[in-house]
Amino acid sequence: MKVLALALALGLVASGTAWAAGDTAAGADTARVCRACHNWGPGATNKIGPVLNGVVGRQPGTYAGFSYSSAMVDFGKKNPAWTPQLLAQFLHGPQSAVPGTKMTFAGFTDQTDIDNVIAFLQTLKADGSSSAATSQ
Ligand code: HEC
């Protein structure tokens, strides 16, 4: 039931977008590459990149205490929230989605990786807890 509800919720978010509901557990695994620069989970602190707790729905460039590029701050002025679609573009090619960003990750070429990582990011609540048991 819980899995079904999550699938439905993700489906609603995805409807009308290029983003398809991904696999949360696979996304947690794929997101290990993000750990080089990002922290998440209880008590997470900024690293080379900002904390990713609650990033889906958050205004780009606004996590407290992180020194963003002006490119990301400007992007956040134009885009009030990280939606799955914006994240999909950003994770496909950070530099093309946000020219001048200081995120030096090359981007994923596989759309499945992107969908799975976004599904995983959606489980990360702003308070550092997770709606999935597979987040760590
Ligand atoms: C090499 C280091 C590095 C890696 C690897 C990396 N990031 Fe980042 N990330 C950054 C930096 C630095 C920023 C801040 C960008 C800026 O200010 O322009 C950032 C910003 C972000 C943001 C915007 C956050 C906000 O608060 O607006 C998201 C979302 C994000 N990264 C997701 C990811 C994901 C998901 C992965 C793994 C697939 C990843 N990053 C891998 C360094 C990295």
Residues whose N, C-alpha, C, O or C-beta is under 5 A from the ligand:
A	BS01	HEC	V33 C34 A36 C37 I48 G49 P50 V55 Q59 P60 G61 T62 Y63 S67 Y68 S69 M72 G100 T101 K102 M103 T104 F105
